[in-house]
């Protein structure tokens, strides 16, 4: 997100932005309603799958990516490469 006054990027972790599209591909099946089990999503498994795919990420980074991916999926949008 760019600050409208200064024009500077306000994101604290620009490396997560570059990783997001790839992370979204890993996470998308966990948010798909067609993959739910007994009416429950598999979102709790998304954290583990992302951490296994990108072991160098901190727990906070994994949480940030899962939260952002959920937001994009629920909005019906598609991630855009930076």
Number of C-alpha atoms within 10 A of each C-alpha: 9 10 10 8 6 8 9 10 11 11 12 9 9 11 9 16 16 13 14 20 18 13 22 20 11 15 23 16 16 20 18 15 12 10 13 14 9 6 9 9 17 17 18 10 11 20 18 13 17 20 17 11 12 13 12 10 14 11 11 9 15 22 16 14 21 24 13 15 24 19 12 15 17 11 9 9 10 11 16 9 10 9
